[in-house]
Amino acid sequence: MTTKFSDLKLGYASAEEEGSSSPVLLLNGYLDIGDMTKEARLGTKYLWLGYKGSGKSAFGEHLRLTSQADSHEFTEVCRLGDFPYKNFKSIIRGTAEPESRFPSAWSWLLLIKLFNSFSKDVGSPTNKESEFISTLDTLRHAGLILSDSLRDLTLVTSKINFKIPLLGFGEAGGERTSQDKELDVEFFVPQMKAIAATFKSESRHLLIIDGLDDILSKRDVQYDSLAALVFEVGQLNAHFRNNNTPAKIILLCRTDLFERLPGPNKNKIRMDSSVILDWFNDPRNPEKSKLIELVNRKVGVTHPRIGNIFHSFFPKTIAQRDKDHGEGQPIRSFLLDFTRHTPRDFIQVLTAIQRHAVGHEGPLTRDQILEGVRDYSINYFLPEIKDEMVGYIDSHTFELMQGLISSLGKREFTLQELSERASKHAKYSKLDFEEIINRLFECSAIGNIYYNSRGETHYTFKYRNRHSALNNEHSLILHKGIWKALNLGR
């Protein structure tokens, strides 16, 4: 039976949904750039940075799924989407500022999750040692060791009357404690660190923290909390390495969120301890794009006879307008131009084309491709940009700015033109153009365009170079993915 383009499994917008509905796509269809999985398990880097849609959650899901087939791998993904930051401040009590107590509070939560993982490792000789057994018994008695989420742990241990019954647990401050004595979390954390460092096993334990993105809609105190998390994870991982403890904690974090966190040592952490998820490839060589390789790998999982979807279903080139002469633009570069070179963008543009080719056999038509691109721009790209603005710009402000830009009726414009148009309508009077444009630049919805002395065109977009900065003296240009959503495309 002939395979149709609409029948292909390309992946999901959500890695969690893909891991649940089609885990084989994240197992056999995952593209491990730079041997990242080995770095995660055995290397020293612990912070995975990437822009929205760059594959951070897919990486975490891949590690989780692969560990299920290996009896010597214990991997858990913890998500902070509904994390109660207000309660988190109360885990460590005292008169000191909450921010100074955050590192110990994170250690407490993360160590409980690791002890939970250690307890499942029946092959570990440490599980038979009395001090380790006493610690597990103490955590079980407090109702902590089997807790499924960091949220639940936080809610339980932040209660004002929460105490830890020692149940004969080891030494405390060098003196044997009585069995009925209870301690605050702050006293117990150093004990747990010391005992965790003694854990030995032929297996490895990996704790992955995801879902940090939701912090963008929170208050400043949450940024202080996450800054402490980044710091404390580094400290715990170093502690485990120094003691040859087979455990590691991985953080998955949006690049723009990391840059907003307070702290003087972020660049040192980025240089020494981070892996950057960057899929950008020179547009002049689209056939070498890792995104092309990724999609073909995913398709090959369920349709191994299809070696390359662009050879099997797409024309080599495409003309965007009926009156265009010549062969048009190479199809790969044409499609990549509508994305910010992230897996989510690229998979979604192909998925949108699938919706306009249902039941169609053979190569895709030009109309199907162009209708799919229009669908993608309206129903995915513009809403995705709006989602990325959460925590920076409220929904009403975004929609006002969207209407203002659309009213210009062109893809290239200057900040002055935008200001002049806004001055004619009272509803735009409170818009902070420079701030909004800067945020749109940061998520690559807008870039700079300029022409050199030889008349050559140059573009600056954040997705091409994360170090690039907005230049308001140059003209602005909307990303191609947004053109059709604003009725500006050809």
C-alpha positions in Angstrom: 0.0 0.0 0.0 1.3 3.4 -1.0 2.5 5.5 2.0 0.9 9.0 2.1 2.7 12.0 3.5 -0.2 12.6 5.9 0.4 9.1 7.3 3.9 9.8 8.6 4.6 10.1 12.3 6.7 13.2 12.7 6.4 13.9 16.4 4.5 16.1 18.8 4.7 19.7 20.0 4.9 18.3 23.6 7.7 16.0 24.5 5.7 14.7 27.4 2.8 13.8 25.0 5.2 12.1 22.6 6.8 10.1 25.4 3.4 8.9 26.5 1.7 8.4 23.1 4.6 7.4 20.8 7.7 6.7 23.0 9.4 4.9 20.1 9.9 8.3 18.4 11.9 9.5 21.4 13.8 6.2 21.7 14.8 5.2 18.2 13.9 8.5 16.6 16.0 10.7 18.9 19.0 12.6 17.4 21.8 12.7 20.0 23.8 15.7 18.9 27.3 15.8 20.4 26.7 12.6 22.4 24.7 14.6 24.9 23.3 11.5 26.7 26.8 10.4 27.6 27.6 13.8 28.9 24.4 13.8 31.0 25.2 10.4 32.6 29.0 10.5 32.9 30.2 14.1 32.3 30.5 17.1 34.6 28.0 19.4 32.8 24.6 19.6 34.5 22.8 22.6 33.0 21.0 22.2 29.6 20.2 25.5 28.0 18.0 26.2 25.0 15.3 28.5 23.7 11.7 27.4 23.8 11.1 24.5 21.5 14.8 23.5 21.2 14.3 20.0 22.6 15.1 20.3 26.3 12.1 18.3 27.4 12.6 15.8 24.6 16.1 15.2 25.9 14.8 14.6 29.4 12.1 12.2 28.1 14.7 10.3 26.0 16.9 9.8 29.0 13.9 8.6 31.1 12.7 6.2 28.4 16.1 4.7 27.6 16.7 4.0 31.3 13.6 1.9 31.5 15.3 -0.7 29.3 18.5 -0.7 31.5 18.4 -2.3 34.9 21.5 -0.3 35.9 19.9 3.1 35.1 17.5 4.9 37.5 16.2 8.1 35.9 13.4 10.3 37.1 12.1 13.6 35.6 10.6 16.1 38.0 8.7 19.0 36.7 8.3 22.3 38.4 5.2 23.5 36.5 3.0 23.7 39.6 5.7 24.2 42.2 4.5 26.1 45.3 7.2 28.8 45.6 5.3 30.6 48.3 5.5 27.5 50.5 9.1 26.7 49.5 10.2 29.8 51.5 9.1 28.2 54.7 10.9 24.9 54.5 14.0 26.2 56.2 12.9 28.3 59.2 14.8 31.0 61.0 15.4 34.8 61.1 17.7 34.9 58.1 16.4 36.2 54.7 14.6 33.5 52.8 17.1 33.8 49.9 19.9 32.7 52.2 17.9 29.6 53.2 17.0 28.6 49.6 20.1 26.4 48.9 19.4 24.2 52.0 15.8 23.9 51.1 16.6 22.7 47.5 19.2 20.2 48.9 16.5 18.9 51.2 14.0 18.3 48.3 16.5 16.9 45.9 18.2 14.6 48.4 14.8 13.1 49.3 14.2 12.4 45.6 17.6 10.8 45.3 17.2 8.7 48.5 13.9 7.5 47.0 15.8 6.4 43.9 18.6 4.8 45.9 16.0 2.8 47.9 14.9 1.0 44.6 18.5 -0.1 43.8 18.4 -3.6 45.3 21.9 -4.3 44.0 23.5 -1.6 46.1 25.5 -2.8 49.1 24.8 0.5 50.8 21.1 -0.4 51.1 22.2 -2.9 53.7 24.1 -0.5 55.9 22.5 0.5 59.2 23.0 4.3 58.9 21.5 4.3 55.4 18.6 2.1 56.5 17.9 4.4 59.4 17.7 7.4 57.1 15.3 5.7 54.8 13.2 4.6 57.7 13.1 8.2 59.0 12.0 9.5 55.6 9.4 6.8 55.3 8.0 7.4 58.7 7.7 11.1 57.9 5.7 10.2 54.7 8.4 11.6 52.4 10.3 8.7 50.7 7.4 7.7 48.4 6.2 11.2 47.5 5.9 11.5 43.7 6.5 15.2 43.3 8.6 18.1 44.5 5.4 20.0 45.0 4.0 17.5 47.5 7.3 17.3 49.4 7.3 21.1 49.6 3.7 21.3 50.8 4.3 18.7 53.5 7.6 20.0 54.9 6.7 23.7 54.8 4.0 23.2 57.4 4.8 25.1 60.6 4.5 22.0 62.8 6.6 19.7 60.6 9.4 17.9 62.4 11.6 15.0 61.5 11.4 12.0 63.9 14.9 10.5 64.1 13.9 6.9 64.9 17.5 6.1 65.9 19.1 7.8 63.0 22.9 7.9 63.4 25.0 10.7 64.8 23.8 14.3 65.1 26.4 16.9 65.6 28.8 14.3 67.0 26.4 13.1 69.7 24.0 10.1 69.7 20.4 11.3 69.7 17.5 9.7 71.5 14.9 7.9 69.4 12.1 10.3 70.3 13.9 13.4 69.4 12.7 15.6 66.5 14.7 17.9 64.3 14.1 20.8 61.9 14.9 20.3 58.3 17.9 22.6 58.5 19.7 20.3 60.9 18.9 17.2 58.9 20.2 18.4 55.5 24.0 18.1 56.3 23.4 14.6 57.7 21.6 13.6 54.5 24.4 15.0 52.3 27.0 13.1 54.2 25.1 9.8 54.0 24.1 10.2 50.3 27.8 10.6 49.5 28.5 7.1 50.9 26.0 5.5 48.5 27.7 3.0 46.2 26.3 1.0 43.3 27.1 -0.4 39.9 24.0 1.5 38.7 23.6 5.2 38.1 20.9 7.5 39.4 19.9 10.5 37.4 17.4 13.2 38.6 16.2 15.6 35.9 14.5 18.9 36.8 12.3 20.3 34.0 9.4 22.8 33.8 11.4 25.8 35.0 9.7 27.9 32.2 6.6 28.6 34.2 8.7 30.8 36.5 8.4 33.5 33.9 4.8 34.2 35.0 5.8 34.5 38.7 7.3 37.1 41.0 10.9 38.1 41.6 11.2 35.8 44.7 10.8 32.8 42.4 13.9 34.0 40.4 15.9 34.1 43.6 14.6 30.5 44.3 15.7 29.3 40.9 19.1 31.0 41.1 19.6 29.1 44.4 18.6 25.9 42.6 21.2 26.3 39.9 23.8 27.0 42.5 22.9 24.1 44.8 22.6 21.5 42.0 26.2 22.5 41.1 27.3 22.0 44.7 25.6 18.6 45.1 27.0 17.3 41.8 30.5 18.3 42.8 29.9 16.6 46.2 28.9 13.4 44.5 31.8 13.5 42.1 34.3 14.0 44.9 32.9 11.0 46.7 32.4 8.8 43.6 28.7 8.7 44.3 26.8 7.3 41.2 24.3 10.1 41.2 23.7 13.3 39.2 21.2 16.1 38.9 20.4 17.7 35.5 18.6 21.0 35.0 16.7 21.9 31.8 16.3 25.6 31.5 15.3 28.2 28.9 18.2 30.4 27.9 16.3 33.6 28.3 15.2 32.5 31.8 18.7 31.7 32.9 19.9 35.1 31.7 17.2 36.7 34.0 18.3 34.9 37.1 20.2 37.0 39.7 23.8 36.1 40.5 27.4 37.1 39.6 28.7 33.8 38.3 26.2 32.9 35.6 28.8 33.1 32.8 31.2 30.8 34.7 28.4 28.3 35.1 27.5 28.6 31.4 31.1 28.1 30.3 32.0 25.2 32.7 28.8 23.4 33.4 26.3 23.9 30.6 25.3 22.3 27.3 23.8 24.7 24.7 21.0 23.2 22.5 21.6 25.0 19.2 20.2 23.6 15.9 21.0 26.5 13.7 22.7 25.6 10.4 23.9 27.9 7.6 20.8 28.4 5.4 23.0 28.1 2.3 23.5 24.4 3.1 20.0 23.2 4.3 20.8 19.6 3.3 23.2 19.6 6.2 20.7 20.8 8.8 20.4 18.6 11.9 16.6 19.3 11.7 16.4 17.5 8.4 18.3 14.6 9.9 16.1 14.6 12.9 12.8 14.4 10.9 14.1 11.7 8.6 15.2 9.7 11.6 11.8 10.0 13.2 10.0 9.0 10.0 12.4 6.0 9.6 11.2 4.5 12.9 7.7 3.7 11.6 8.5 3.8 7.8 12.0 2.5 7.4 11.7 2.3 3.6 11.5 6.1 3.3 15.0 7.2 3.6 14.4 10.9 3.0 10.9 12.6 3.0 12.1 15.4 0.9 13.1 13.0 -1.9 9.9 11.1 -1.6 7.2 13.7 -1.1 8.4 17.2 -1.9 9.4 19.0 -5.1 13.0 20.1 -5.3 12.1 23.7 -5.4 9.0 25.9 -4.9 7.9 29.2 -6.3 6.0 31.3 -3.8 4.0 33.3 -6.4 2.4 32.2 -9.6 4.2 34.9 -11.5 7.6 33.9 -10.2 9.9 32.7 -13.0 12.6 30.1 -12.8 12.7 27.1 -10.5 12.1 28.9 -7.3 13.7 28.3 -3.8 15.1 25.0 -2.8 12.3 23.3 -0.7 14.4 22.6 2.4 15.6 26.2 2.7 12.1 27.4 2.0 10.6 25.4 4.9 13.5 26.2 7.3 13.0 29.9 6.6 9.6 29.7 8.3 11.2 28.4 11.5 13.7 29.6 14.1 15.7 26.4 13.5 14.2 24.5 16.4 12.8 21.0 16.4 9.3 22.1 17.5 9.1 24.8 14.8 10.2 22.5 12.0 8.1 19.5 13.0 5.0 21.8 13.3 5.5 23.3 9.8 5.6 19.8 8.4 2.6 18.7 10.5 0.6 21.7 9.2 1.4 20.6 5.6 0.2 17.1 6.5 -3.2 18.6 7.4 -3.6 19.9 3.9 -2.6 16.7 2.2 -4.8 14.1 4.0 -5.5 11.2 1.7 -3.2 12.6 -1.0 -0.9 10.1 -2.7 2.4 10.9 -4.3 4.4 14.1 -4.3 2.9 17.1 -2.5 1.5 19.9 -4.7 2.6 23.5 -4.5 -0.8 24.6 -3.2 -0.7 22.0 -0.4 2.7 23.2 0.8 1.7 26.9 0.7 -1.6 26.2 2.5 0.2 24.2 5.1 2.7 27.1 5.6 -0.2 29.5 6.0 -1.9 27.2 8.5 1.4 27.0 10.5 1.9 30.7 10.6 -1.6 31.4 11.8 -2.3 28.5 14.1 1.2 27.7 15.5 3.9 30.4 15.0 2.0 33.5 16.1 0.4 31.7 19.1 3.9 30.3 20.0 5.4 33.8 20.0 2.5 35.0 22.2 3.3 32.1 24.6 6.9 33.1 24.8 5.9 36.6 25.8 4.3 35.3 29.0 6.1 36.8 32.0 7.4 39.7 29.9 4.4 41.2 28.2 0.8 40.7 29.1 -1.7 39.3 26.6 -3.5 42.6 26.0 -0.3 44.5 25.3 0.8 41.8 22.9 -2.4 41.9 21.0 -2.2 45.7 20.8 1.3 45.5 19.5 0.3 42.8 17.0 -2.5 45.1 15.6 -0.1 48.1 15.4 2.5 46.2 13.5 -0.1 44.6 11.2 -1.5 48.1 10.5 1.8 49.2 8.9 1.1 46.7 6.1 4.7 45.8 5.6 7.3 43.4 6.8 10.2 45.8 7.1 9.8 49.0 9.2 11.6 51.3 11.6 10.9 52.0 15.2 10.2 55.6 14.2 7.5 54.5 11.7 6.0 52.3 14.4 5.9 55.3 16.9 4.4 57.6 14.3 1.6 55.2 13.5 0.9 54.7 17.2 0.7 58.4 17.8 -2.4 58.6 15.7 -4.4 56.2 18.0 -5.0 56.8 21.7 -5.1 53.0 22.4 -1.4 52.7 21.7 -0.3 55.6 23.9 0.9 53.5 26.8 2.9 51.0 24.8 6.6 50.8 25.6 7.8 50.3 22.1 11.5 49.7 22.8 10.8 47.2 25.6 8.3 45.3 23.5 10.4 45.3 20.4 13.4 44.1 22.4 11.3 41.2 23.8 10.1 40.3 20.3 13.8 40.3 19.2 14.8 38.0 22.0 12.3 35.4 20.9 13.3 35.9 17.2 9.9 37.2 16.1 11.7 40.3 14.9 15.2 40.8 13.6 17.3 43.6 12.1 17.9 44.0 8.4 20.5 46.3 6.8 22.4 46.7 3.6 26.2 47.2 3.3 28.0 49.5 0.9 27.9 46.8 -1.8 24.1 46.6 -1.6 24.3 43.2 0.1 21.5 42.3 2.5 22.3 41.2 6.1 19.9 39.8 8.7 20.4 39.6 12.5 18.2 37.3 14.4 18.7 35.9 17.9 18.2 32.3 16.8 21.1 32.7 14.4 23.4 34.1 17.0 22.4 34.1 20.7 25.0 37.0 21.3 23.3 39.3 18.8 21.7 42.5 20.1 18.9 44.6 18.7 20.0 47.7 16.9 17.2 50.3 16.7 19.1 52.4 14.2 18.7 49.6 11.6 15.4 48.6 10.1 13.3 45.9 11.7 12.0 42.9 9.9 9.4 40.4 11.0 10.3 36.7 11.0 9.0 35.0 7.9 7.0 32.6 10.1 4.7 35.4 11.2 4.1 37.1 7.8 1.0 35.1 6.8 -0.6 35.4 10.2 -0.5 39.2 9.9 -1.6 39.1 6.2 1.9 40.3 5.1 3.1 37.1 3.2 3.1 36.4 -0.4 
